Amino acid sequence: MPESSSTQTSHDAHGRYAEPSSVDDFRRNLAAVQARIAAACHRAGRDPQMVRLLPVSKTKSEASLRLAYAAGCRMLGENKVQEALGKWEAMQDLADLQWSVIGHLQTNKVKLVARFASEFQALDSLRVAEALDRRLQAEGRSLDIFVQVNTSGETSKYGLAPEQVSGFIQDLPAFTALRVRGLMTLALFSSDVERVRQCFMLLRGLRDRLRESAPAGVNLDELSMGMSGDFEIAVEEGASVVRVGQALFGARPMPDSHYWPGEPSTENHRR
Ligand SMILES: *Cc1c(COP(=O)(O)O)cnc(C)c1O
């Protein structure tokens, strides 16, 4: 894709996304990703305003997160609760910075999420829903929720099987502190674009079908899908939220298998 030099993400000597070292660097990365989102929207006849870019700051330093804030980001995605909580505590001075937890949650970490997060994108069990709701009620808070769906069929991935989602959402209105917004998925880690696309199409098709039978109070408008390696495909297939880490914050030093125990792929990102 042709890109003008002012909106190009910089790469290091190995062709990996370089880590921004100034607010201008970060702004440039942001503009480059936004331009790619806009181009994908254009191809699909969609309005770019309908796609929210969620910057994913996992493994990155507080200094990097502050660059993102200075560049205008007001919500950051983190996949590990402990790490997110530590960053939240360290950045209390940024009162309007919100946190989205995008990784699998164990019941024993629920009370931490209820304390600081604004959004949780990886709900896939009623036990967690119930525990979250109880803690949120106690804190007088509520949380935006995405139900995670395993669209790739890989056993290493969290999320409900597509056929379980219909039954699952019927039980969610009981948890009044959870504001269900939509569905979330991670596509297959593959360089096969069509197989990746299938995952996004599956999520969208599922959402379109479930919308008709969703109980009152369960909103399925949002589709959170697409990461640095595949967000343009996701946007073409209807994503309303893309979760982008490396294209904004630079490559992570270790392959994703390091951050996602059980993830068989050692591929860091697709090109
Ligand atoms: C890390 C992560 C992302 C972003 O991945 P990048 O390759 O850094 O863009 C998106 N979603 C989830 C659930 C993640 O853990």
The ligand as an SDF file (V2000), in Angstrom:
LIG
                    3D

 15 15  0  0  0  0  0  0  0  0999 V2000
   -1.5610   -8.1810   22.4810 C   0  0  0  0  0  0  0  0  0  0  0  0
   -2.9580   -8.2320   22.0800 C   0  0  0  0  0  0  0  0  0  0  0  0
   -3.4280   -7.5230   20.9780 C   0  0  0  0  0  0  0  0  0  0  0  0
   -2.5330   -6.6240   20.1310 C   0  0  0  0  0  0  0  0  0  0  0  0
   -1.5940   -7.3740   19.4230 O   0  0  0  0  0  0  0  0  0  0  0  0
   -0.4950   -6.6070   18.5130 P   0  0  0  0  0  0  0  0  0  0  0  0
    0.1230   -7.6680   17.7060 O   0  0  0  0  0  0  0  0  0  0  0  0
    0.4560   -5.9950   19.4870 O   0  0  0  0  0  0  0  0  0  0  0  0
   -1.2240   -5.5910   17.7510 O   0  0  0  0  0  0  0  0  0  0  0  0
   -4.7670   -7.6240   20.6550 C   0  0  0  0  0  0  0  0  0  0  0  0
   -5.6140   -8.3900   21.3680 N   0  0  0  0  0  0  0  0  0  0  0  0
   -5.2130   -9.0930   22.4400 C   0  0  0  0  0  0  0  0  0  0  0  0
   -6.2060   -9.9120   23.1880 C   0  0  0  0  0  0  0  0  0  0  0  0
   -3.8760   -9.0390   22.8410 C   0  0  0  0  0  0  0  0  0  0  0  0
   -3.4810   -9.7380   23.9130 O   0  0  0  0  0  0  0  0  0  0  0  0
  1  2  1  0
  2  3  1  0
  2 14  2  0
  3  4  1  0
  3 10  2  0
  4  5  1  0
  5  6  1  0
  6  7  2  0
  6  8  1  0
  6  9  1  0
 10 11  1  0
 11 12  2  0
 12 13  1  0
 12 14  1  0
 14 15  1  0
M  END
$$$$
